[in-house]
Amino acid sequence: MVERNAGTSFKREWIEDVHINYPAVVRAANEIKGRRVLKKEHQAAWLVKALTLIDLTTLAGDDTFANVHRLCSYAKNPLKKTIQKELGFSDLTVGAVCVYPNRVKEACEVLKKLDCKIGVASVAAGFPEGQTPLETRLREVELAVEAGASEIDIVINRTLVLEGQWEQLYNEVKACRKACGEAHLKTIIATGHLGDFENIYRASMVSMMAGSDFIKTSTGKESVNATFPVALVMIRAIRDYYEYTEFKVGFKPAGGIRTAKDSLQWLVLMKEELGDEWVQPHLFRMGASSLLGDIERQLYHYTTGRYANSTYDIGM
């Protein structure tokens, strides 16, 4: 990610009179999701692309330095060298690693020792509920940036959405954007808590007005996380924001993306709705902890003709 979203002033007219046809959205999402998945070399190429778009994540209450070290090592070497060589690559990495703020410093140190230049993303701002005082949330963002995070994944205060306090939501996201300094801001709108498609669209648009570089579906800890219908609503908001401002905001689905097939479906959605540029790491990421393992298994099968039967075959 390079260019920053400068945002706009709060424009209420962009979120007034929003009416979304629920059956039409679900129908369109299911149509895209149901399309035939690519096969053989085309599938392998797209799986390699998917691998480079993963924010490899550990957000567990029992995270330790050993967990973070293992995560960073895996991020640098997501495929065994023999598989990479067969595919014609040598230094594939994931998009970033994502950790809690108190693990950012050690993640940065491990990646530096590994001579790996991928970024460290940190959740912040009262993740996952966003229910701490604003000053506490802002300080958490600042501490994560001071520790070395180059990307910050904040979560909005969903109460503001449910009560229709759109300008207050704008002000809070804008304050987080300022607290990020040079770090890029990814704003989690937690779609599973927002009630309807209209609120999802408005929360997405307000977050972009306030300067979010990415909008993100979920924390991964809600009962409902990244789904195609809500993603389609958010993607259409990104398209509208681009039409208003000529600025391209990124998109990150998170939660429930576990299989190689899942990742291919997300890539098809992005390519068809927003175009080729939106399947590059500066505009598209997938938040996942277990997805990489399945992509690796599928690529192992493609290059060897057999399925992996041990961690030795696929590395982790």
Disulfide bonds with the S-S distance in Angstrom:
none
